[in-house]
Each structure stands twice: as C-alpha cells, then as structure tokens.
Amino acid sequence: MKHKVLRTALYIVLALVGVITVFPFVWMVLSSFKTNGEIQSIVQTLLPQEATVDNYLNLQETFDFLRYFMNSIFIAVAVTVLVIYTSCLCGYVLGKYQFKGKNIIFGFVMMTMMVPWSVTIIPRYTMFMEAGLQDTYLSLILPVMVSGFGIFMMKQNMESIPDELIEAARIDGSNEFQTFHKLILPLCKNGISAIAIFQFLWVWEDYLWPYLMIDSEGKQLLAVGLTLFNGRYSTDYGGLFAATTISILPVIIVYVIFQKRFVAGVAAGAVKG
Amino acid sequence: MKRFLSFCLALVLVLSLAGCSGGGTSDKTSQGVQDTQTDKGLEVMGDNVTYDPNHLVNDGEPITIDWWVWATEDMFRSIAEAYQEIHPNVTINVINNPWDGFFTKLPLALQRDEEGPTLFNVHNSYEHLLLNYMEPYAIDTEELIADYPSASTHLMDGNVYYMDYGLSTGMYYYNKDLWTEAGLTDGDIPKTWDEFIDVAQKLTKFDEDGNMIQAGYNYNNYFNSTVIGLNYQFGDNLFSADGKESLVDGKGMKEATSFLIDLYEKYRVGDKDFGTNYDQSFYQGQSAIVFAWGFFVGNLATNAPDINYGTFEIPTQDGDTPYAYYRYNGESTPGINKNATDAQKEVAQDFIRFYLASDNVQIKLSQDGGLIPAKSSLMDAPELADTPIVKTVGDHIDRYIWPGAMPSTVENNLKIAGEDILYNGKEIDDALKTAADTIDIDLANADFTSSESLYAYYED
C-alpha cells in the first residue's frame, strides 16, 4: 500500500514537472497565432482571442526563412553524421585497441572537453580567417567534426562490446575496415542515437560561431536569422514565435527517430562496460 | 540504422561538395556591367554638398561592394538601387545583420581588407570601436556643415568620418481617447511642468480602495532614458566643461531626478508598481502619457495599431525657451572601411556624396525612420511635414543638445540609480553619486569627450 502511494505521488510530481517543462513551448506555439498586441497584452490568455496565421505567412518578409532553414538542416546533418563517424572511429580505437600512450591520448581528448569555448573562439577565428575559410560552410563543419564528448561516449560504448565478437570476426576473415563498419557500428546504435540527438541540437542552436563566420545572407543559418526579429527598439514576438515553432520541428523529429535508444545510449556511456 | 547512416554520409559528402565550395569571394563577384556613358543627362544634385552623376566610377569597370546594415534593409537597398541606376557597373550588396552582435562582428570584418564590408552603418555609441577602421569623407567639411549643421559635432581632426542623416529625440505620447474621456482638449496640451502635472493628475484614476487603475504618466523601465537630458532644464550640462567627467551627481541631475520621483510620490500621477513597462502599459491603454523617442511611432504601429495617440513637446519650467529642451541623438550615415581597396573606396566615397546630396534619399531616410532631417534645407519639406517628430519638435530642434557619442555606461548606471531610488529606497544623492563614480571611471577608460561644448547656445 505504502509503495503504491509513493508511486502515485511520484507520478504526480513527474506529471507536474512535465507540465511545467512543456508549458512554455505550448505557450509559444499558441502565441505564434496571436497578434503582437495580444502577445503583449496585460490580460493574458493561453488561447488566441483572435487567431491569426499572419505570423507564419509573413516569415519570409523578415528574412529568407526557408533558405536559412535548409542551410541549418544541411549543416546540422553534416556535422552530426561526421561527428558520429569520427566518434565511433576514435572510440573504437581507444576502446578496443591496446597501444602505448592510449590513456594519454584519451586524457587529451578529455581535456578538450574542459576548455571553455570562449577561450578558444578568438584563436579559432584568427586561424580560420588566415586559412581563408570565412564565409564558407567548411568553417562551420571543421571545428566541430571531431567531438571530445562523442569520443568519450563511444569509447565507453565500445568497451561494452565483447572482445570475443571482434576476434570471431577476425577469425572469419573480416579485415579491420569490415569489422568496424559491419560489426561494430551496428552494435553501437544506442550510443550513436545519443550522440545524434546531442550533436544535432548543439549545432542547430549554435549562434555566435555561425554569425561570426558567415557573411553572405544566402549562407546564413536559422539560429542567426531568428535574432533578426529582435530590433534595436522592439521585438516582433509573433514572428519570432512562429519562426521558433517551425525551427524546433527538426529537433523533435531527430529526437523521435533516436529516442528509443537515447536513454540506453546515455546510460551505456555513463558506466564502463 | 546502417542504411540510414550510409545515406546520410553520402548526402553529406554530396552536399559538402556543393555547400563548402566557392568560399567567401563568390558574393563579391560583380553583377554590374561595363559603363561607358559619362554624360548621363542627369542634373547635378544638392545645395552645398553637390553630386554630379555625369561621370564614370571605377572607370566604368564592374565592381561590387558590400554594405552592412542592421535593420530596414529594404530602405537601404532602395538607396543602393537608386545609385546603381546611375552607375550600372556598380553592385552594392546590402547585407542585413542582427542588431544583437552587430558591433561584435563588424570590427572583425573590417580587418578583412577587400573581403570585409566597404560601407557599414554606424551607431554613434560604438564610435570608439569603429573609428580606427574608418576612412574620412572626401567632402569639404564646410560644405557638409552648411547643409548638415550637426556635422560640426562630428568633426575629428578636421575630418568627418560619419555624421547624422536624421535626428531623433524624446517627446510625450498621449492617448487621445483617455485625454478626451478626462475632459481635456487640444488646448490643454501642457507647455509647463505645472500644466503637465495638472493634466497628468486629471488622467490618473483610482478605485474606491485607492488603488491606481489608470496612470496619468508612466516612466517605468524608462527612467534613465527620460532623465538623461532633463538636467539641461534644471541648470546643468551632462558633462563637465572639458567634456571628460559626468555631472550625473550635479545639481541639474539631482533636481531632474527629484522631479520625476515627485511625479510619482508627491503628485501621484503614476506608480513604480503600476504598469512596470511604460510602453506596454501605453499599448494597453493603462497609462495615458508616456515619454519616448521617435522610434516609438514605429513600435506603436507594430504593437498597438489601434491606439489613437498624439504627441507633444517636452514642457519647460516656465513655458519660455529654455537653455535646452532636452538632448537629441542622430542616426548616422555609413562609414567607409579604410582597409577596402582603392577602387572600393572610390565607389564608397562617390556613393556617400550621392547619399548626402540627394534630397530624395534624405527625405526617404527621414520618412521611413521617423526622424527630423539633419539636412536643414529639408526641414520644411512637404513630405515630412506630417511626421509626428517634425510636427512636434521640428521648430525647436536647434534647442536640443547632442551630448556626444556617449558610451552605454551612462544609461546603464542611471538605470541602476533609478531602480535603486524607486525600488530599493536609496537616497537620490547617494544613488547618483554611485552612478557618477562608475561612469567617470568608464569614461576615462573610453577616452570620451563630450560634444556639449559644440552646442550653439552653450555659452548661455
């Protein structure tokens, strides 16, 4: 009986936390159908009093929303796929190969996670300027295509794979390339799912680096475009909410695709196998 | 999963080839055509600063320059297009940037020689960040000042690097419906502060329990912007005679601050806890009068198009012309990147001359920006006669002071002072002294010198 009561109480608390977490998003989505006057009204209502889709219809007026959206999709997918691949590759080597200096290399990888981005941004900016990569997508992809976090996660995942499986594959004539691609990668779905969600989200919401590196409006990303709704003197909240509502869709889709394995992936990365 | 990853990897490789190639130079590829027509049959524009369109720029060879702006992209693009019509070999890429971060990115971009923007919009509060990268205008400064009197406040070592194309200042906005409801007419528009208090009290409503239900006047969240400049009416400049130190804790600012506090605490025409944002309270018809700058016209159109409002000039102590009504600030003309190539700079200089000489350009800038034209000959332009700011303060704009390219520390610290006084119960003298101390340290570090001494009536 006591157990049941505790469980019910836990569910109620979780439900409340869930509502509190989701409510701002629901409010934003519903407010995207309100006029600016209604959004800023002192008397607030959750549902629009005079629903309008103008905020959505006018999105293209503030900036080339569709283009920015597709640019962001391209960069986020490109970086996510590259990070997954490089993380798996490095994680496999660090998790399954025995060689001198392995722990030192892993230590260096871990150290990269401890350096705040604000410390590296100025030298990184100078390097990319000198390399002539300003206003190119390479400048957005190169600095993040290898992730310390991803390598750490995948190393932990790889260590949970039995060595016997790899040895069996080698005995069956599989070379290292085949072993990695045909055996190891499919066994790391959970870890890959976790990295995919994290990495996609980080790239999707990154603002400062794309803003500094990309000059051409045709190449700019959505996170930068969203700030165009913030003027010097006022903010077009209706437009901002409509654009943000659409902009979170890819993140939700990525989460829906990978969610089943997300928790298992994070858990596997957290403990040594 | 494997197929999905393979597909993504292949997609990325294909897209990377398309997306990463080209580099930063592709957008600098000129779309202009060769121009061979020196005599374009067009009239010379301008009064003192003149622009003769009948010449070739860059010897008629195609050339592209970038112009960075942070807002009203369409307005600036139309000006660029007007210039390109005259010089079809020139392509001006107008690139819109977010206001947030604009002045972080711009100084970095200006170091990139011809790859950076050749023209860029300037906000005078960021002058100290940009001046090192700016090329002076190749226009006689006397001619500039003859057309644009406020250009005199932008003279640096005999050069002008940027100046005002339009002027903005604060004025009072009142809700006409609430005004009428209170039995007030156009004849009640206040000229003195006593009259102001009188109408504000008539516009203030309380319920039977004594709770405010309508504010006559609301300056919540706008104390600092209101009080900076009000000091001129109370006998002090904002900065010392050498322009290096603030007089934020001087007599003028103390009296101006006391006056604003009294409006709430003594005359009860508003309340620090009623309508905590002046603008939103006005949008909702909760507050009858607010003080705001010219930009508020645009905000009202966007956020409260149904509010029936009027404007009036800031009152004075006795209704007579004061030493200065208030301060003004200018919207600035574009800067020219001194690191651009000679050809790009030649185009930029030619464009700036066109920009300043053309009345059409200047009228458009003031019309769309809700500004008083800085070009004095346009003060009576019929196209601008009906804009609220020209109607309200146009006649007296010479009695408004530009304190100089004030670093943001002044506004920021007076915001803190206002909140300390209103919400934390700090004494006015103490709050202003704290603000003044911090401001003076920041001003010294910013190597700031006020432009107040350039005010025509400074000696008064």
Chai-1 contact restraints between the chains, C-beta under 6 A:
chainA,res_idxA,chainB,res_idxB,connection_type,confidence,min_distance_angstrom,max_distance_angstrom,comment,restraint_id
A,N36,B,T302,contact,1.0,0.0,6.0,A-B,restraint_1
A,N36,B,N303,contact,1.0,0.0,6.0,A-B,restraint_2
A,G37,B,N303,contact,1.0,0.0,6.0,A-B,restraint_3
A,G37,B,A304,contact,1.0,0.0,6.0,A-B,restraint_4
A,Q40,B,Q280,contact,1.0,0.0,6.0,A-B,restraint_5
A,Q40,B,N303,contact,1.0,0.0,6.0,A-B,restraint_6
A,I42,B,Q284,contact,1.0,0.0,6.0,A-B,restraint_7
A,F74,B,L15,contact,1.0,0.0,6.0,A-B,restraint_8
A,F74,B,G19,contact,1.0,0.0,6.0,A-B,restraint_9
A,A78,B,V12,contact,1.0,0.0,6.0,A-B,restraint_10
A,V81,B,C8,contact,1.0,0.0,6.0,A-B,restraint_11
A,V81,B,L9,contact,1.0,0.0,6.0,A-B,restraint_12
A,V81,B,V12,contact,1.0,0.0,6.0,A-B,restraint_13
A,Q134,B,G24,contact,1.0,0.0,6.0,A-B,restraint_14
A,D135,B,G24,contact,1.0,0.0,6.0,A-B,restraint_15
A,T136,B,C20,contact,1.0,0.0,6.0,A-B,restraint_16
A,T136,B,G23,contact,1.0,0.0,6.0,A-B,restraint_17
A,Y137,B,G19,contact,1.0,0.0,6.0,A-B,restraint_18
A,Y137,B,C20,contact,1.0,0.0,6.0,A-B,restraint_19
A,L138,B,C20,contact,1.0,0.0,6.0,A-B,restraint_20
A,P186,B,K2,contact,1.0,0.0,6.0,A-B,restraint_21
A,K189,B,M1,contact,1.0,0.0,6.0,A-B,restraint_22
A,Y211,B,G101,contact,1.0,0.0,6.0,A-B,restraint_23
A,L212,B,K105,contact,1.0,0.0,6.0,A-B,restraint_24
A,S216,B,D27,contact,1.0,0.0,6.0,A-B,restraint_25
A,E217,B,I95,contact,1.0,0.0,6.0,A-B,restraint_26
A,T227,B,P98,contact,1.0,0.0,6.0,A-B,restraint_27
A,T227,B,D100,contact,1.0,0.0,6.0,A-B,restraint_28
A,L228,B,P98,contact,1.0,0.0,6.0,A-B,restraint_29
A,N230,B,D100,contact,1.0,0.0,6.0,A-B,restraint_30
A,G231,B,A71,contact,1.0,0.0,6.0,A-B,restraint_31
A,R232,B,W99,contact,1.0,0.0,6.0,A-B,restraint_32
A,Y233,B,F295,contact,1.0,0.0,6.0,A-B,restraint_33
A,S234,B,N299,contact,1.0,0.0,6.0,A-B,restraint_34
